[in-house]
Amino acid sequence: EGTGYTQEWELAYILDIDTHHRSEYFERIEYLYSNLPKEERKKALFSCPIHFDRNYNEVAWPVRMVDTFWSVAILSNLYPDVSATVPISTYGASLELIKIAGGWDTDVFGIGDDFHFMLKSYFESDGNVKMIPVYVPASQLHVDNTRVNMEGWIGDAYARFTQGIRHLWGTLEFSYITNQVYKRPHLLLKRQTYMVILRVLSLIHISEPTRQAEISYAVFCLKKK
């Protein structure tokens, strides 16, 4: 109180600890956020494309190929007519939206926190999330053999296979979606609901917080009113 700061101007940036961002990413989100109408600002969710580049030459080519296809799939977030952008490994959200969503889940539904937070935000806001693409990509690391204590291509392939098994847990989102639609059948009248469901189910992904080590954190940025 008396500081000039209000909750309306609080943003959270959520990212894996191996994610690198250019300063333009934060500048772009702040610009987009500050130019939104007040009601849309409260429910703003920002997502960007990703690319795997920092250890590109240190992993086996099959791993590079799989991750490259994954990056290409995420580029669909940038298509102008897409009304549902899916955050991958990193995203920005207003503190108001985080409160509406009830924070982050810690049960099995929270394994893929990026996908699941988007779903929670959408349903808990009664389909009123403002999803905004950010045209500044994030830099990611490929999965490599250092995480499985195996050397060479076999180690790289095994590490990617292990991550692929974790991806299967993303199918739990289907039961979450079914439950939410049952509670809020009126959302089936919105075209965006079908976009959200189809995009999540087509891009099922368990994000990097499933690793053994602690690798995710949030940075809160305050902007004076």
C-alpha positions as CSV (number, residue, x, y, z in Angstrom):
1,E,0.0,0.0,0.0
2,G,1.3,3.4,-0.9
3,T,4.1,1.9,-3.1
4,G,2.5,2.6,-6.4
5,Y,2.4,-1.1,-7.3
6,T,-0.8,-3.0,-7.9
7,Q,-1.4,-6.7,-8.5
8,E,-2.8,-5.7,-11.9
9,W,0.8,-5.1,-13.1
10,E,2.4,-8.3,-11.8
11,L,3.6,-10.8,-14.3
12,A,5.2,-14.2,-13.7
13,Y,7.7,-15.8,-16.1
14,I,7.8,-19.6,-15.8
15,L,10.7,-21.4,-17.4
16,D,12.9,-24.5,-17.1
17,I,16.3,-23.8,-15.7
18,D,17.9,-24.9,-19.0
19,T,15.8,-22.4,-21.0
20,H,17.6,-19.3,-22.2
21,H,15.7,-16.2,-23.2
22,R,16.8,-13.1,-25.1
23,S,16.0,-9.8,-23.3
24,E,13.6,-9.0,-26.2
25,Y,11.3,-11.8,-25.0
26,F,10.6,-10.0,-21.7
27,E,10.4,-6.6,-23.4
28,R,7.9,-8.0,-25.9
29,I,5.7,-9.5,-23.2
30,E,5.7,-6.3,-21.2
31,Y,4.8,-4.3,-24.3
32,L,1.9,-6.6,-25.2
33,Y,0.7,-6.8,-21.6
34,S,0.7,-3.1,-21.0
35,N,-1.3,-2.5,-24.2
36,L,-4.1,-4.9,-23.4
37,P,-7.4,-3.7,-22.1
38,K,-7.7,-4.1,-18.3
39,E,-10.0,-7.1,-18.4
40,E,-7.9,-9.0,-20.9
41,R,-4.7,-8.1,-19.0
42,K,-6.0,-10.0,-16.0
43,K,-6.2,-13.2,-17.9
44,A,-3.2,-13.0,-20.2
45,L,-1.1,-16.0,-21.1
46,F,2.0,-15.7,-23.3
47,S,3.8,-18.5,-25.1
48,C,6.7,-18.6,-27.6
49,P,8.3,-21.0,-30.0
50,I,11.3,-23.0,-28.9
51,H,14.4,-24.3,-30.6
52,F,17.1,-26.8,-29.5
53,D,20.5,-25.2,-30.3
54,R,23.0,-25.0,-27.5
55,N,24.2,-28.7,-27.6
56,Y,23.1,-29.4,-31.1
57,N,26.5,-30.9,-32.1
58,E,26.8,-33.0,-29.0
59,V,23.9,-35.4,-29.4
60,A,23.1,-38.2,-31.9
61,W,21.3,-37.1,-35.1
62,P,18.1,-39.1,-34.3
63,V,17.7,-37.0,-31.2
64,R,18.3,-33.8,-33.1
65,M,15.7,-34.9,-35.7
66,V,13.0,-35.7,-33.1
67,D,13.5,-32.4,-31.3
68,T,13.6,-30.4,-34.6
69,F,10.2,-31.9,-35.5
70,W,9.0,-31.0,-32.1
71,S,10.1,-27.4,-32.6
72,V,8.4,-27.2,-35.9
73,A,5.2,-28.4,-34.4
74,I,5.3,-25.6,-31.8
75,L,5.6,-23.0,-34.5
76,S,1.9,-23.5,-35.1
77,N,1.5,-21.3,-32.0
78,L,2.4,-18.4,-34.3
79,Y,-0.3,-18.9,-36.9
80,P,-2.6,-15.9,-36.7
81,D,-5.9,-17.8,-36.8
82,V,-4.9,-20.2,-33.9
83,S,-7.1,-19.2,-30.9
84,A,-5.3,-21.6,-28.6
85,T,-1.5,-21.3,-28.1
86,V,0.1,-24.1,-26.1
87,P,3.0,-23.1,-23.9
88,I,6.0,-25.4,-24.0
89,S,8.7,-25.4,-21.2
90,T,8.3,-21.6,-20.8
91,Y,5.5,-19.1,-20.6
92,G,4.4,-15.8,-19.1
93,A,1.1,-15.3,-17.1
94,S,-0.5,-12.5,-15.2
95,L,-0.6,-13.0,-11.4
96,E,-4.4,-12.6,-11.6
97,L,-4.6,-15.5,-14.0
98,I,-2.5,-17.7,-11.7
99,K,-4.8,-16.9,-8.9
100,I,-7.9,-17.7,-11.0
101,A,-6.3,-21.1,-12.0
102,G,-5.5,-21.8,-8.4
103,G,-1.8,-22.0,-8.9
104,W,0.0,-25.1,-10.1
105,D,-1.1,-28.7,-9.4
106,T,1.4,-31.1,-7.7
107,D,-0.4,-34.3,-8.4
108,V,-0.1,-36.5,-11.5
109,F,-2.0,-33.9,-13.6
110,G,0.8,-31.4,-12.8
111,I,3.6,-33.5,-14.4
112,G,3.4,-31.5,-17.6
113,D,3.0,-28.1,-15.9
114,D,3.0,-26.1,-19.1
115,F,0.2,-27.9,-20.8
116,H,-1.8,-28.4,-17.6
117,F,-1.6,-24.8,-16.5
118,M,-3.0,-23.7,-19.8
119,L,-5.9,-26.1,-19.4
120,K,-6.5,-25.1,-15.8
121,S,-6.4,-21.4,-16.8
122,Y,-8.9,-21.9,-19.6
123,F,-11.5,-23.9,-17.6
124,E,-11.2,-22.0,-14.3
125,S,-11.6,-18.7,-16.2
126,D,-14.7,-20.1,-17.9
127,G,-13.0,-20.0,-21.3
128,N,-11.8,-16.4,-21.0
129,V,-8.1,-16.7,-21.2
130,K,-6.4,-14.3,-23.5
131,M,-3.7,-16.5,-25.2
132,I,-1.0,-14.4,-26.9
133,P,1.9,-15.7,-29.0
134,V,5.4,-14.1,-28.5
135,Y,7.5,-14.0,-31.7
136,V,10.8,-14.4,-29.8
137,P,12.0,-18.1,-29.5
138,A,13.4,-19.7,-26.4
139,S,16.7,-21.6,-26.6
140,Q,16.6,-25.2,-25.2
141,L,19.0,-28.1,-24.7
142,H,18.6,-31.5,-26.3
143,V,18.2,-34.5,-24.0
144,D,21.6,-36.1,-23.8
145,N,23.4,-39.2,-22.4
146,T,24.7,-37.3,-19.3
147,R,21.3,-37.9,-17.7
148,V,21.4,-41.7,-18.0
149,N,25.1,-42.4,-17.3
150,M,25.5,-44.0,-20.7
151,E,27.9,-42.9,-23.4
152,G,27.6,-42.3,-27.1
153,W,24.6,-42.6,-29.4
154,I,23.1,-45.4,-27.4
155,G,23.1,-43.2,-24.4
156,D,21.5,-40.3,-26.3
157,A,18.8,-42.6,-27.8
158,Y,18.1,-44.2,-24.4
159,A,17.7,-40.8,-22.8
160,R,15.3,-39.6,-25.5
161,F,13.4,-42.9,-25.2
162,T,13.1,-42.4,-21.5
163,Q,11.7,-39.0,-22.0
164,G,9.3,-40.4,-24.6
165,I,7.9,-42.7,-22.0
166,R,7.2,-39.8,-19.7
167,H,5.4,-38.1,-22.6
168,L,2.8,-40.9,-22.3
169,W,1.7,-39.5,-18.9
170,G,0.3,-36.6,-20.9
171,T,-2.7,-38.8,-21.8
172,L,-4.0,-38.1,-18.3
173,E,-5.0,-34.7,-19.6
174,F,-7.8,-36.4,-21.5
175,S,-9.5,-37.4,-18.3
176,Y,-9.0,-33.9,-16.9
177,I,-10.5,-32.3,-20.0
178,T,-13.4,-34.7,-19.9
179,N,-14.1,-33.9,-16.2
180,Q,-13.9,-30.1,-16.9
181,V,-16.2,-30.3,-19.9
182,Y,-18.7,-32.3,-17.8
183,K,-18.7,-29.5,-15.2
184,R,-18.9,-26.7,-17.8
185,P,-20.9,-28.1,-20.7
186,H,-21.7,-24.5,-21.9
187,L,-18.0,-24.2,-23.0
188,L,-18.7,-26.7,-25.8
189,L,-20.6,-23.9,-27.5
190,K,-17.2,-22.0,-27.9
191,R,-15.0,-22.7,-30.9
192,Q,-11.9,-22.0,-28.8
193,T,-12.8,-24.9,-26.5
194,Y,-12.3,-27.4,-29.4
195,M,-9.1,-25.6,-30.4
196,V,-7.7,-26.0,-26.9
197,I,-8.7,-29.7,-26.6
198,L,-7.4,-30.6,-30.1
199,R,-4.1,-28.8,-29.7
200,V,-3.3,-30.2,-26.3
201,L,-4.2,-33.7,-27.3
202,S,-2.2,-33.4,-30.5
203,L,0.9,-31.9,-28.8
204,I,0.9,-34.1,-25.7
205,H,4.2,-33.4,-24.0
206,I,5.6,-33.9,-20.5
207,S,7.8,-31.0,-19.9
208,E,11.3,-31.0,-18.5
209,P,10.3,-30.6,-14.8
210,T,10.0,-34.4,-14.8
211,R,13.8,-34.7,-14.4
212,Q,15.4,-35.8,-11.2
213,A,16.8,-32.4,-10.4
214,E,15.0,-29.2,-9.5
215,I,14.9,-27.3,-12.8
216,S,12.0,-24.9,-12.8
217,Y,11.5,-21.5,-11.3
218,A,9.4,-18.5,-11.6
219,V,10.5,-14.8,-11.8
220,F,8.0,-12.2,-10.8
221,C,8.3,-8.8,-12.5
222,L,6.6,-5.8,-11.1
223,K,5.5,-2.8,-13.4
224,K,4.5,0.4,-11.8
225,K,1.0,1.6,-12.6
